Each structure stands twice: as C-alpha cells, then as structure tokens.
Amino acid sequence: MEQDALRAGVAPGGLLSTAEVRILICYILSTAQEPVPGKRLAELLHYEGLANYFEVEEGIHALLEQRQISAADEPDAYCITPSGRDAAETLRTSLPFTVREKAYQAAARMLARRRHERETKIEILPQGAGRLISCAVNEGDRELMTIRLYVADEGQAQMIRDRFLEDPSGIYADVLERMTGSTMHRPDPKADKPAPDADEI
C-alpha cells in the first residue's frame, strides 16, 4: 500500500504520498542543468505548499540509497543518475500537471538566484544609525559594477539585496543605459533556463 507522506505545510493539491514526493524530486533534478541544493529544494517545495519539508529531506536520503540521485561535488547538492532519470521520465505523468509546472518554475527561479549569488558580491555594514550596502556585479574575476547605497535600516538593506539578486544583469544594463544614453539588450531574468514544452512538463 502506498505510504502516506507527512501532511504538515502541504497545501490543497500538494503531494500527500511518499512515492509522489520522490518522483517529484527526481523530476526536478532531471530537468535541472546543474546540481540542486537539497536543503533549498526542501525549503522551496515546503514554501510552495507542494510537499512537506521533512518528507523531501527523507526522500533525498532514500533516493541516494537507491542510487537514483548522487551527491555533487559541492556540499548538500545532488544530481540525477541514469536510473533516476529513467524513473522520472516513466513516472512523471503520475504527478498532477499543475504540481509539475509549479515545481519546475519555482526550481528554475531558485537556481537562477543561486547563480546570481555566485556572480555577485553583496555586503551590508553598519554605518551610523543606518546601513551601507554594497552590491557588485562580477563576470569571472572581473568586477563590472559596484553600487553603494546608504539606507535607513537593516530591513531596507535586505530588501535591496533581494531585489538586486533577482536580476543583477538587468540592473547593470539599466545603469549602463542611463550613463551612456544608449539602449541595450536587457537579459530576461526568467529566461536563465528555457522552460520545457508542456508535454515535457
């Protein structure tokens, strides 16, 4: 009999069976083009109401033991194995389409933000009664732009940090346009990874 998953934090329409949670993990890893961090994946699926946090963590551990996923070179990150990819391809249609689509889009945003975190350097320092936030856009070892702003408090600094991480390349293009007076092609932050066709989701 199919084992019931933990229900805490799962929204209506989310996954309530252990087997489905594990299929979803394999599906996300099979569509990703890079290692996926386990803790962030568990937080993401819990935040989206798709699966219970602890059930996702347990699913990752079980899939590792079954060799359907493998540990990546970086800490707490995982890749799909050939057997896991086969399972995801065979069983993905057993998941509701809305769950697959929502999970895919959320994971794509999470991985894009993770790449942005690697490509930027952000520091928040106390400055009198407020905060000084420094946001730098890098390309490899080259620093393309640094913006420093004085803000009233930590809340404003964190809000700027989050907005900057959403689309650092777009902010760089905006500043360059303002400074040069010329229009540039602005990268779409949602296009970091192309979405699969509907029948692939």
CORJO-V620100 format. One record per pair of residues at least 6 apart in sequence whose C-alpha atoms are under 8 Angstrom apart, sorted by sequence separation. I is the first residue (numbers start at 1). GAP is how many residues later the second one is. D is the distance in whole Angstrom. If there is no record, write none. Layout:
I GAP D
I GAP D
This chain:
10 6 8
15 6 6
29 6 8
45 6 5
46 6 5
63 6 6
64 6 6
71 6 6
72 6 5
125 6 6
126 6 6
137 6 6
138 6 5
151 6 6
177 6 6
29 7 7
45 7 7
46 7 5
64 7 8
71 7 5
72 7 6
124 7 6
125 7 5
136 7 7
137 7 6
138 7 7
164 7 7
177 7 7
45 8 7
70 8 6
71 8 6
124 8 6
125 8 6
136 8 7
137 8 5
7 9 6
60 9 8
69 9 7
70 9 5
124 9 4
136 9 6
137 9 6
5 10 8
6 10 7
42 10 8
43 10 6
69 10 6
70 10 6
123 10 6
124 10 7
136 10 4
5 11 5
6 11 8
42 11 5
45 11 8
69 11 4
70 11 6
122 11 7
123 11 5
135 11 5
136 11 6
173 11 7
4 12 6
5 12 4
42 12 7
68 12 6
69 12 5
122 12 6
123 12 7
134 12 7
135 12 5
173 12 8
4 13 4
5 13 5
68 13 5
121 13 8
122 13 5
134 13 6
135 13 6
173 13 6
3 14 6
4 14 6
42 14 5
67 14 7
68 14 7
121 14 6
122 14 6
134 14 4
2 15 7
3 15 6
41 15 8
42 15 6
68 15 5
69 15 6
120 15 7
121 15 5
133 15 6
134 15 7
2 16 8
3 16 7
5 16 8
67 16 8
68 16 4
120 16 5
121 16 7
132 16 7
133 16 5
170 16 6
2 17 7
67 17 8
68 17 8
120 17 5
121 17 8
132 17 6
133 17 6
169 17 8
170 17 6
39 18 7
119 18 6
120 18 6
132 18 5
133 18 8
169 18 7
170 18 8
38 19 7
119 19 5
131 19 6
132 19 6
170 19 8
119 20 7
130 20 7
131 20 5
119 21 8
130 21 6
131 21 6
38 22 7
130 22 4
131 22 6
167 22 6
127 23 8
129 23 7
130 23 5
131 23 6
166 23 7
129 24 8
130 24 7
133 24 6
132 25 8
131 26 7
135 26 8
145 27 7
135 29 8
21 30 7
25 31 8
137 31 7
137 32 8
124 33 7
21 34 7
22 34 7
25 34 8
14 35 6
15 35 6
16 35 7
21 35 7
25 35 7
137 35 7
10 36 7
14 36 4
15 36 5
9 37 6
12 37 8
13 37 8
14 37 6
18 37 7
22 37 5
35 37 6
39 37 7
9 38 8
11 38 5
21 38 7
22 38 7
38 38 6
10 39 5
11 39 6
37 39 6
38 39 6
122 39 7
9 40 6
10 40 6
37 40 4
38 40 7
10 41 5
18 41 7
22 41 7
36 41 5
37 41 6
9 42 7
10 42 6
26 42 8
35 42 6
36 42 5
9 43 6
26 43 7
35 43 5
36 43 7
7 44 8
8 44 6
9 44 8
35 44 5
7 45 6
34 45 7
120 45 8
6 46 6
5 47 8
6 48 8
117 48 7
120 48 8
6 49 6
29 49 8
30 49 8
50 49 7
116 49 6
5 50 6
29 50 6
30 50 6
116 50 8
29 51 5
116 51 8
113 52 6
116 52 7
50 53 8
113 53 6
26 54 7
30 54 8
30 55 6
26 58 6
27 58 7
30 58 7
45 58 7
26 59 7
26 61 8
27 61 5
26 62 5
27 62 8
44 62 7
44 63 8
23 64 7
24 64 8
23 65 6
27 65 7
41 66 7
44 66 8
23 68 7
24 68 7
23 69 7
24 71 8
23 72 8
31 73 8
20 74 8
20 75 7
28 75 7
36 75 7
24 76 7
28 76 6
32 76 8
112 77 8
28 79 7
112 80 6
109 81 7
112 81 8
108 84 8
14 85 7
108 85 7
13 86 8
105 90 8
104 97 8
101 100 6
100 101 6
97 104 7
92 109 8
